[in-house]
Amino acid sequence: MLIKPFSKIGKKDADIAGGKGASLGEMTQAGLKVPPGFVILAGAFDRFLEETDLTQELEALLKKVNYKDVNSVDGASAQIRALIASAKMPADLAKDIVSEFKKLKSSFVAVRSSATAEDSSAASWAGELETYLNTTDKTLLDNVKKCWSSLFTPRAIFYRHEKKMLKTKVSVAVVVQKMVNSEISGIAFTVHPVTQDRNQMIIEAGYGLGEAIVSGSVTPDSYVIEKKELSIIDINISEQERQIIKGLNGGVKWTPVLKSLQGKQKLSGRQIIELAKVCLAIEKHYKFPCDIEWAQEKGKFYITQSRPITTL
């Protein structure tokens, strides 16, 4: 099977489900609040390349790249991505993906790349690959192919060269997950990333979907929590004028935050502690400091990603 639900995936499956997929499966199995979903395993991408005879073509294009010339990297990326976009996905695979999507009973899903060489501390692919939020049944298969081809964005091509991974086999799995339409979302680090104090954690929170914070487009609130006592040591409120929300027909769009909310604290003290407890449970489960992405919809917290903190 080239598709597995989160409930059948664990942390040992990073080689087939990628770092993101393995982590979501692991947390689902640990009973944490993860929105339901499935992973199209890396083998599906490998099979797609084989059946469309693209493997040799892609290798030939990458061999010609001159890494000192930005245009050369950009040109190879554009050609490779166009080839993948126009190639036809094997019919049985397409059918299986659509059938798993229907089981989620959700009109909108997040489609996210999960590289199989991802998130090991040495080569953190986070931020190199693409995510498509609010994907519908109409855009599902195209967005899966876009995630596959994001292994060949200019940045990813260059990253692989820089990390001397040109000979390393890197593939990509794709996570398809029920969309959390968050009113508030953000990131948490279970160890203070600046002072590296292991008894402090930081939660960052902003309005709308988490992409705005992850991409650095808005400055979030930040809350520092003392882990042993579970007490809030510091609250930094940031004014937020715009947010990313769901577009009408899928996709996302920027929109202004209501004037009355712009300067307000995003999470109440009670909510900060509730979320801190969830993040500590994740750290305890993994037994290492975690960098966690979270979202809140209708007052409920969900975890959409967790990985080791790579900067400690």
Contacts in CASP RR format, 6 or more apart in sequence:
PFRMAT RR
TARGET T0000
AUTHOR 0000-0000-0000
METHOD contacts of the structure
MODEL  1
MLIKPFSKIGKKDADIAGGKGASLGEMTQAGLKVPPGFVILAGAFDRFLE
ETDLTQELEALLKKVNYKDVNSVDGASAQIRALIASAKMPADLAKDIVSE
FKKLKSSFVAVRSSATAEDSSAASWAGELETYLNTTDKTLLDNVKKCWSS
LFTPRAIFYRHEKKMLKTKVSVAVVVQKMVNSEISGIAFTVHPVTQDRNQ
MIIEAGYGLGEAIVSGSVTPDSYVIEKKELSIIDINISEQERQIIKGLNG
GVKWTPVLKSLQGKQKLSGRQIIELAKVCLAIEKHYKFPCDIEWAQEKGK
FYITQSRPITTL
1 41 0 8 1.000
2 40 0 8 1.000
2 41 0 8 1.000
2 43 0 8 1.000
2 44 0 8 1.000
2 47 0 8 1.000
2 93 0 8 1.000
2 96 0 8 1.000
3 38 0 8 1.000
3 39 0 8 1.000
3 40 0 8 1.000
3 41 0 8 1.000
3 44 0 8 1.000
3 96 0 8 1.000
3 97 0 8 1.000
3 100 0 8 1.000
4 17 0 8 1.000
4 38 0 8 1.000
4 39 0 8 1.000
4 41 0 8 1.000
5 36 0 8 1.000
5 37 0 8 1.000
5 38 0 8 1.000
5 100 0 8 1.000
6 21 0 8 1.000
6 24 0 8 1.000
6 25 0 8 1.000
6 28 0 8 1.000
6 29 0 8 1.000
6 34 0 8 1.000
6 36 0 8 1.000
6 37 0 8 1.000
6 38 0 8 1.000
6 39 0 8 1.000
7 25 0 8 1.000
7 28 0 8 1.000
7 29 0 8 1.000
9 17 0 8 1.000
9 21 0 8 1.000
9 22 0 8 1.000
9 24 0 8 1.000
9 25 0 8 1.000
9 26 0 8 1.000
9 28 0 8 1.000
9 29 0 8 1.000
9 39 0 8 1.000
10 17 0 8 1.000
10 22 0 8 1.000
10 25 0 8 1.000
10 26 0 8 1.000
10 29 0 8 1.000
11 22 0 8 1.000
11 23 0 8 1.000
11 25 0 8 1.000
11 26 0 8 1.000
11 286 0 8 1.000
12 22 0 8 1.000
13 21 0 8 1.000
13 22 0 8 1.000
13 25 0 8 1.000
14 21 0 8 1.000
14 22 0 8 1.000
14 116 0 8 1.000
14 118 0 8 1.000
14 119 0 8 1.000
15 42 0 8 1.000
15 116 0 8 1.000
16 41 0 8 1.000
16 42 0 8 1.000
16 43 0 8 1.000
16 116 0 8 1.000
16 173 0 8 1.000
17 25 0 8 1.000
17 39 0 8 1.000
17 41 0 8 1.000
17 42 0 8 1.000
17 114 0 8 1.000
17 116 0 8 1.000
17 173 0 8 1.000
18 39 0 8 1.000
18 42 0 8 1.000
18 114 0 8 1.000
18 115 0 8 1.000
18 116 0 8 1.000
18 118 0 8 1.000
18 119 0 8 1.000
18 172 0 8 1.000
18 173 0 8 1.000
19 114 0 8 1.000
19 115 0 8 1.000
19 116 0 8 1.000
19 118 0 8 1.000
19 119 0 8 1.000
19 307 0 8 1.000
20 112 0 8 1.000
20 113 0 8 1.000
20 114 0 8 1.000
20 118 0 8 1.000
20 119 0 8 1.000
20 173 0 8 1.000
20 175 0 8 1.000
20 305 0 8 1.000
20 307 0 8 1.000
21 39 0 8 1.000
21 114 0 8 1.000
21 173 0 8 1.000
21 175 0 8 1.000
22 114 0 8 1.000
23 119 0 8 1.000
23 305 0 8 1.000
23 306 0 8 1.000
23 307 0 8 1.000
24 34 0 8 1.000
24 37 0 8 1.000
24 39 0 8 1.000
24 175 0 8 1.000
24 177 0 8 1.000
24 304 0 8 1.000
24 305 0 8 1.000
25 34 0 8 1.000
25 39 0 8 1.000
26 285 0 8 1.000
26 286 0 8 1.000
27 34 0 8 1.000
27 282 0 8 1.000
27 285 0 8 1.000
27 303 0 8 1.000
27 306 0 8 1.000
28 34 0 8 1.000
28 36 0 8 1.000
30 285 0 8 1.000
32 278 0 8 1.000
32 281 0 8 1.000
32 282 0 8 1.000
32 285 0 8 1.000
32 303 0 8 1.000
33 278 0 8 1.000
33 300 0 8 1.000
33 301 0 8 1.000
33 302 0 8 1.000
33 303 0 8 1.000
34 302 0 8 1.000
34 303 0 8 1.000
34 304 0 8 1.000
35 177 0 8 1.000
35 178 0 8 1.000
35 179 0 8 1.000
35 180 0 8 1.000
35 302 0 8 1.000
35 304 0 8 1.000
36 104 0 8 1.000
36 177 0 8 1.000
36 178 0 8 1.000
37 104 0 8 1.000
37 109 0 8 1.000
37 175 0 8 1.000
37 176 0 8 1.000
37 177 0 8 1.000
37 178 0 8 1.000
38 100 0 8 1.000
38 104 0 8 1.000
38 175 0 8 1.000
38 176 0 8 1.000
39 114 0 8 1.000
39 173 0 8 1.000
39 174 0 8 1.000
39 175 0 8 1.000
39 176 0 8 1.000
40 97 0 8 1.000
40 144 0 8 1.000
40 173 0 8 1.000
40 174 0 8 1.000
40 176 0 8 1.000
41 173 0 8 1.000
42 116 0 8 1.000
42 171 0 8 1.000
42 172 0 8 1.000
42 173 0 8 1.000
43 171 0 8 1.000
43 173 0 8 1.000
44 93 0 8 1.000
44 173 0 8 1.000
44 174 0 8 1.000
45 148 0 8 1.000
45 171 0 8 1.000
45 172 0 8 1.000
45 173 0 8 1.000
45 174 0 8 1.000
46 171 0 8 1.000
47 90 0 8 1.000
47 93 0 8 1.000
48 54 0 8 1.000
48 87 0 8 1.000
48 89 0 8 1.000
48 90 0 8 1.000
48 93 0 8 1.000
48 148 0 8 1.000
49 55 0 8 1.000
49 58 0 8 1.000
51 90 0 8 1.000
52 87 0 8 1.000
52 88 0 8 1.000
54 83 0 8 1.000
54 84 0 8 1.000
54 87 0 8 1.000
57 83 0 8 1.000
58 80 0 8 1.000
58 83 0 8 1.000
58 152 0 8 1.000
61 76 0 8 1.000
61 79 0 8 1.000
61 80 0 8 1.000
62 76 0 8 1.000
62 80 0 8 1.000
62 157 0 8 1.000
62 166 0 8 1.000
64 72 0 8 1.000
64 76 0 8 1.000
65 72 0 8 1.000
65 73 0 8 1.000
65 76 0 8 1.000
65 157 0 8 1.000
65 161 0 8 1.000
66 72 0 8 1.000
66 73 0 8 1.000
67 73 0 8 1.000
67 158 0 8 1.000
67 161 0 8 1.000
70 154 0 8 1.000
73 154 0 8 1.000
73 157 0 8 1.000
73 158 0 8 1.000
74 154 0 8 1.000
76 152 0 8 1.000
76 157 0 8 1.000
77 152 0 8 1.000
77 153 0 8 1.000
77 154 0 8 1.000
77 157 0 8 1.000
80 149 0 8 1.000
80 152 0 8 1.000
81 146 0 8 1.000
81 149 0 8 1.000
81 152 0 8 1.000
81 153 0 8 1.000
84 145 0 8 1.000
84 148 0 8 1.000
84 149 0 8 1.000
84 152 0 8 1.000
85 142 0 8 1.000
85 145 0 8 1.000
85 146 0 8 1.000
85 149 0 8 1.000
87 145 0 8 1.000
89 141 0 8 1.000
89 144 0 8 1.000
89 145 0 8 1.000
94 141 0 8 1.000
97 140 0 8 1.000
97 141 0 8 1.000
97 144 0 8 1.000
97 176 0 8 1.000
98 137 0 8 1.000
98 140 0 8 1.000
98 141 0 8 1.000
100 176 0 8 1.000
101 109 0 8 1.000
101 137 0 8 1.000
101 140 0 8 1.000
101 176 0 8 1.000
104 176 0 8 1.000
104 178 0 8 1.000
106 178 0 8 1.000
106 179 0 8 1.000
107 136 0 8 1.000
107 137 0 8 1.000
108 134 0 8 1.000
108 135 0 8 1.000
108 136 0 8 1.000
108 178 0 8 1.000
108 179 0 8 1.000
108 181 0 8 1.000
108 246 0 8 1.000
108 250 0 8 1.000
109 134 0 8 1.000
109 135 0 8 1.000
109 140 0 8 1.000
109 176 0 8 1.000
109 177 0 8 1.000
109 178 0 8 1.000
109 179 0 8 1.000
110 131 0 8 1.000
110 132 0 8 1.000
110 133 0 8 1.000
110 134 0 8 1.000
110 135 0 8 1.000
110 175 0 8 1.000
110 176 0 8 1.000
110 177 0 8 1.000
110 178 0 8 1.000
110 179 0 8 1.000
110 304 0 8 1.000
111 131 0 8 1.000
111 132 0 8 1.000
111 135 0 8 1.000
111 140 0 8 1.000
111 143 0 8 1.000
111 144 0 8 1.000
111 147 0 8 1.000
111 174 0 8 1.000
111 175 0 8 1.000
111 176 0 8 1.000
112 130 0 8 1.000
112 131 0 8 1.000
112 132 0 8 1.000
112 147 0 8 1.000
112 174 0 8 1.000
112 175 0 8 1.000
112 176 0 8 1.000
112 177 0 8 1.000
113 129 0 8 1.000
113 130 0 8 1.000
113 131 0 8 1.000
113 147 0 8 1.000
113 148 0 8 1.000
113 150 0 8 1.000
113 151 0 8 1.000
113 172 0 8 1.000
113 173 0 8 1.000
113 174 0 8 1.000
113 175 0 8 1.000
114 129 0 8 1.000
114 172 0 8 1.000
114 173 0 8 1.000
114 174 0 8 1.000
114 175 0 8 1.000
115 125 0 8 1.000
115 128 0 8 1.000
115 129 0 8 1.000
115 151 0 8 1.000
115 170 0 8 1.000
115 171 0 8 1.000
115 172 0 8 1.000
115 173 0 8 1.000
116 170 0 8 1.000
116 171 0 8 1.000
116 172 0 8 1.000
116 173 0 8 1.000
117 123 0 8 1.000
117 125 0 8 1.000
117 165 0 8 1.000
117 168 0 8 1.000
117 169 0 8 1.000
117 170 0 8 1.000
118 124 0 8 1.000
118 125 0 8 1.000
118 126 0 8 1.000
118 129 0 8 1.000
119 125 0 8 1.000
119 126 0 8 1.000
119 307 0 8 1.000
119 308 0 8 1.000
119 310 0 8 1.000
121 308 0 8 1.000
121 310 0 8 1.000
122 163 0 8 1.000
123 163 0 8 1.000
123 165 0 8 1.000
124 307 0 8 1.000
124 310 0 8 1.000
125 156 0 8 1.000
125 159 0 8 1.000
126 307 0 8 1.000
126 310 0 8 1.000
128 150 0 8 1.000
128 153 0 8 1.000
128 155 0 8 1.000
128 156 0 8 1.000
128 159 0 8 1.000
129 147 0 8 1.000
129 150 0 8 1.000
129 151 0 8 1.000
129 153 0 8 1.000
129 156 0 8 1.000
129 172 0 8 1.000
130 146 0 8 1.000
130 147 0 8 1.000
130 150 0 8 1.000
130 153 0 8 1.000
131 147 0 8 1.000
131 211 0 8 1.000
132 139 0 8 1.000
132 143 0 8 1.000
132 146 0 8 1.000
132 147 0 8 1.000
132 251 0 8 1.000
133 179 0 8 1.000
133 209 0 8 1.000
133 211 0 8 1.000
133 246 0 8 1.000
133 251 0 8 1.000
133 252 0 8 1.000
134 179 0 8 1.000
134 246 0 8 1.000
134 247 0 8 1.000
134 250 0 8 1.000
134 251 0 8 1.000
134 252 0 8 1.000
135 143 0 8 1.000
135 176 0 8 1.000
135 179 0 8 1.000
135 250 0 8 1.000
135 251 0 8 1.000
136 249 0 8 1.000
136 250 0 8 1.000
139 250 0 8 1.000
140 176 0 8 1.000
144 174 0 8 1.000
144 176 0 8 1.000
147 172 0 8 1.000
147 174 0 8 1.000
148 172 0 8 1.000
148 174 0 8 1.000
150 156 0 8 1.000
150 172 0 8 1.000
151 170 0 8 1.000
151 171 0 8 1.000
151 172 0 8 1.000
159 165 0 8 1.000
160 166 0 8 1.000
160 168 0 8 1.000
160 170 0 8 1.000
177 304 0 8 1.000
179 246 0 8 1.000
180 295 0 8 1.000
180 297 0 8 1.000
180 302 0 8 1.000
180 304 0 8 1.000
181 209 0 8 1.000
181 245 0 8 1.000
181 246 0 8 1.000
181 297 0 8 1.000
182 208 0 8 1.000
182 209 0 8 1.000
182 210 0 8 1.000
182 295 0 8 1.000
182 296 0 8 1.000
182 297 0 8 1.000
182 302 0 8 1.000
183 207 0 8 1.000
183 208 0 8 1.000
183 296 0 8 1.000
183 297 0 8 1.000
183 298 0 8 1.000
183 299 0 8 1.000
184 205 0 8 1.000
184 206 0 8 1.000
184 207 0 8 1.000
184 208 0 8 1.000
184 266 0 8 1.000
184 267 0 8 1.000
184 295 0 8 1.000
184 296 0 8 1.000
185 205 0 8 1.000
185 206 0 8 1.000
185 208 0 8 1.000
185 209 0 8 1.000
185 210 0 8 1.000
185 213 0 8 1.000
185 293 0 8 1.000
185 294 0 8 1.000
185 295 0 8 1.000
185 296 0 8 1.000
186 203 0 8 1.000
186 204 0 8 1.000
186 205 0 8 1.000
186 206 0 8 1.000
186 210 0 8 1.000
186 213 0 8 1.000
186 214 0 8 1.000
186 220 0 8 1.000
186 293 0 8 1.000
186 294 0 8 1.000
186 295 0 8 1.000
187 203 0 8 1.000
187 204 0 8 1.000
187 213 0 8 1.000
187 214 0 8 1.000
187 220 0 8 1.000
187 291 0 8 1.000
187 292 0 8 1.000
187 293 0 8 1.000
187 294 0 8 1.000
188 201 0 8 1.000
188 202 0 8 1.000
188 203 0 8 1.000
188 204 0 8 1.000
188 275 0 8 1.000
188 276 0 8 1.000
188 279 0 8 1.000
188 290 0 8 1.000
188 291 0 8 1.000
188 292 0 8 1.000
188 294 0 8 1.000
189 201 0 8 1.000
189 202 0 8 1.000
189 289 0 8 1.000
189 290 0 8 1.000
189 291 0 8 1.000
189 292 0 8 1.000
189 309 0 8 1.000
190 201 0 8 1.000
190 227 0 8 1.000
190 279 0 8 1.000
190 280 0 8 1.000
190 282 0 8 1.000
190 283 0 8 1.000
190 289 0 8 1.000
190 290 0 8 1.000
190 292 0 8 1.000
190 309 0 8 1.000
191 197 0 8 1.000
191 198 0 8 1.000
191 200 0 8 1.000
191 201 0 8 1.000
191 289 0 8 1.000
191 309 0 8 1.000
191 312 0 8 1.000
192 198 0 8 1.000
192 200 0 8 1.000
192 201 0 8 1.000
192 202 0 8 1.000
192 224 0 8 1.000
193 202 0 8 1.000
193 309 0 8 1.000
193 311 0 8 1.000
193 312 0 8 1.000
196 312 0 8 1.000
198 227 0 8 1.000
198 289 0 8 1.000
199 226 0 8 1.000
199 227 0 8 1.000
199 228 0 8 1.000
200 224 0 8 1.000
200 225 0 8 1.000
200 226 0 8 1.000
200 227 0 8 1.000
200 233 0 8 1.000
201 224 0 8 1.000
201 225 0 8 1.000
201 227 0 8 1.000
201 276 0 8 1.000
201 279 0 8 1.000
201 280 0 8 1.000
202 222 0 8 1.000
202 223 0 8 1.000
202 224 0 8 1.000
202 225 0 8 1.000
203 222 0 8 1.000
203 223 0 8 1.000
203 225 0 8 1.000
203 267 0 8 1.000
203 272 0 8 1.000
203 275 0 8 1.000
203 276 0 8 1.000
203 279 0 8 1.000
204 213 0 8 1.000
204 220 0 8 1.000
204 221 0 8 1.000
204 222 0 8 1.000
204 223 0 8 1.000
205 220 0 8 1.000
205 221 0 8 1.000
205 222 0 8 1.000
205 223 0 8 1.000
205 266 0 8 1.000
205 267 0 8 1.000
206 212 0 8 1.000
206 213 0 8 1.000
206 218 0 8 1.000
206 220 0 8 1.000
206 221 0 8 1.000
206 238 0 8 1.000
206 240 0 8 1.000
206 243 0 8 1.000
206 266 0 8 1.000
207 240 0 8 1.000
207 243 0 8 1.000
207 257 0 8 1.000
207 261 0 8 1.000
207 266 0 8 1.000
208 243 0 8 1.000
208 244 0 8 1.000
208 245 0 8 1.000
209 243 0 8 1.000
209 244 0 8 1.000
209 245 0 8 1.000
209 246 0 8 1.000
209 252 0 8 1.000
209 295 0 8 1.000
210 244 0 8 1.000
210 293 0 8 1.000
210 295 0 8 1.000
211 217 0 8 1.000
211 244 0 8 1.000
211 252 0 8 1.000
212 218 0 8 1.000
212 242 0 8 1.000
212 243 0 8 1.000
212 244 0 8 1.000
213 220 0 8 1.000
214 293 0 8 1.000
217 244 0 8 1.000
218 238 0 8 1.000
218 240 0 8 1.000
218 242 0 8 1.000
218 243 0 8 1.000
219 238 0 8 1.000
219 240 0 8 1.000
220 238 0 8 1.000
220 240 0 8 1.000
220 266 0 8 1.000
221 235 0 8 1.000
221 236 0 8 1.000
221 237 0 8 1.000
221 238 0 8 1.000
221 265 0 8 1.000
221 266 0 8 1.000
221 267 0 8 1.000
222 234 0 8 1.000
222 235 0 8 1.000
222 236 0 8 1.000
222 238 0 8 1.000
223 232 0 8 1.000
223 234 0 8 1.000
223 235 0 8 1.000
223 236 0 8 1.000
223 267 0 8 1.000
223 272 0 8 1.000
224 232 0 8 1.000
224 233 0 8 1.000
224 234 0 8 1.000
224 235 0 8 1.000
225 231 0 8 1.000
225 232 0 8 1.000
225 233 0 8 1.000
225 272 0 8 1.000
225 273 0 8 1.000
225 276 0 8 1.000
226 232 0 8 1.000
226 233 0 8 1.000
227 276 0 8 1.000
227 280 0 8 1.000
230 273 0 8 1.000
230 276 0 8 1.000
230 277 0 8 1.000
232 269 0 8 1.000
232 272 0 8 1.000
232 273 0 8 1.000
235 265 0 8 1.000
237 263 0 8 1.000
237 264 0 8 1.000
237 265 0 8 1.000
237 266 0 8 1.000
238 263 0 8 1.000
239 262 0 8 1.000
239 263 0 8 1.000
240 257 0 8 1.000
240 261 0 8 1.000
240 262 0 8 1.000
240 263 0 8 1.000
240 266 0 8 1.000
241 256 0 8 1.000
241 257 0 8 1.000
241 262 0 8 1.000
242 254 0 8 1.000
242 255 0 8 1.000
242 256 0 8 1.000
242 257 0 8 1.000
243 254 0 8 1.000
243 255 0 8 1.000
243 256 0 8 1.000
243 257 0 8 1.000
244 252 0 8 1.000
244 253 0 8 1.000
244 254 0 8 1.000
244 255 0 8 1.000
245 252 0 8 1.000
245 253 0 8 1.000
245 255 0 8 1.000
246 252 0 8 1.000
246 253 0 8 1.000
247 253 0 8 1.000
267 275 0 8 1.000
267 296 0 8 1.000
271 296 0 8 1.000
271 299 0 8 1.000
274 301 0 8 1.000
275 294 0 8 1.000
275 301 0 8 1.000
278 294 0 8 1.000
278 301 0 8 1.000
278 303 0 8 1.000
279 290 0 8 1.000
279 292 0 8 1.000
279 294 0 8 1.000
282 290 0 8 1.000
282 292 0 8 1.000
282 303 0 8 1.000
282 306 0 8 1.000
283 289 0 8 1.000
283 290 0 8 1.000
286 306 0 8 1.000
286 308 0 8 1.000
288 308 0 8 1.000
288 309 0 8 1.000
289 308 0 8 1.000
289 309 0 8 1.000
289 312 0 8 1.000
290 306 0 8 1.000
290 307 0 8 1.000
290 308 0 8 1.000
290 309 0 8 1.000
291 306 0 8 1.000
291 307 0 8 1.000
291 308 0 8 1.000
291 309 0 8 1.000
291 310 0 8 1.000
292 303 0 8 1.000
292 305 0 8 1.000
292 306 0 8 1.000
293 303 0 8 1.000
293 304 0 8 1.000
293 305 0 8 1.000
293 306 0 8 1.000
294 301 0 8 1.000
294 302 0 8 1.000
294 303 0 8 1.000
294 304 0 8 1.000
295 301 0 8 1.000
295 302 0 8 1.000
295 304 0 8 1.000
296 302 0 8 1.000
END
